[in-house]
Amino acid sequence: MIRPHPKVGRQEEKYCVETIYFTSKDRLFLAMKFRAAAVALALSASSFTQPANASYNGVIEYSNTRVVPIFRNIDQEFPSWSGYAYSSRIIFTAGHSEVTVKENGERIDHSGLPAFVGLPNSKTSKDLKKVPVVKRFLSTTMRLEGGTMGDFAIYVLGEDIGDFKPAKLGTLEIQKELEAQRAFVEVTGYGEYRDRCKDGDQLPCSAQQPATSQEPRKLKVQVRPYEDFLSLVGYERPQVKGSLLTWGGGKISPCGGDSGGSVTTTYKGEEIYLSVTPNGMNGYACGAAGYYDGKGGIGYASPIQAHLDILKEAEDFVATVLAQEAIENAKVTGTPTSSASPAPVAKPTTAPKKSTITCVRGNTGKNVTSVNPKCPKGYKKVKIRV
């Protein structure tokens, strides 16, 4: 169960708070938790329709077949954070699971800690199969600018976690279409879903620390262009321009443990991956936030098209590993690999068979032996009767 630390990693500016949480119950669970504010709301109050599902008081949802729970300990029961299976060995997740970026520029590296990925779209338990992470690729643009920007990481697993072809990915053009439509998208993760606060409590409500969900939960949020936010929340944050921006209303939002989960949508009949779960400025986050603006805050995520460089590195790494595995398997089984065809085996040859004939000329006779015997000139072949 996640026990977020109430004092570590809170970064504040006037009317803008981004909250990051570490686990403190067990040092193996040193997993940072952003409390994102990313919820759904239409452009005007008269047209607003509240989504049925949310991580805050959310319902269990198993429609995302690629969502994965992530753990610090192999026998852990409750997930630490979430991820998305891009392919059988590549997992998308939050960069702040690997590094803490502080306001003074200091970077605290957590990549030496273990991480295990549970089976996709499953209910977690101590006995759930968990595959170890063997390689990590961190966003090259991750930084702190009044909030953690470029927050993204890739895990490579030591074995296949399922039979997945590479997922379809969003593009800048698709993002612009979704912004123009104020389209609803889906956030899926294994985060908290109950309110930490009781009547009269003041934020952050750290005394109440609910467990993360053992089953995936879905939140529907609305993609918004940057220009909408001044009228929606009453303030702007220029540093989030270019991010995938989401917004909602009230307390509905992703919560601790949803970090690294997926933002997906159906585009032209196909599931498209857009980003990890948005981080949040001034959202409620199940009562874990240090400040809540009462309007839903600003959700922002680094879109997948900004990280194709490290995805290429991860795919190249996996290709090399798979090639090596094929060679090792061939040595064990004696099966040749595609690059080493067996040499052709020469068929044994037999010497031509010789025969003997008898030739005569007058009273003179001689025998001639060869593969194709013939009588000399002036001699005739005769048959010897026995």
Beta strands, then each sheet from edge to edge (+ up, - down):
strand 1: 10-13
strand 2: 16-21
strand 3: 33-34
strand 4: 67-71
strand 5: 81-85
strand 6: 90-93
strand 7: 99-101
strand 8: 107-109
strand 9: 116-118
strand 10: 130-138
strand 11: 143-144
strand 12: 148-149
strand 13: 153-157
strand 14: 168-169
strand 15: 184-189
strand 16: 217-223
strand 17: 244-247
strand 18: 262-267
strand 19: 270-276
strand 20: 279-281
strand 21: 298-301
strand 22: 355-361
strand 23: 364-370
strand 24: 380-382
sheet 1: 1+ 2- 3+
sheet 2: 4+ 5- 6+ 13- 10+ 9- 4+
sheet 3: 7+ 8-
sheet 4: 11+ 12-
sheet 5: 14+ 19+ 18- 15+ 16- 17+ 21- 20+
sheet 6: 23+ 22- 24+
end
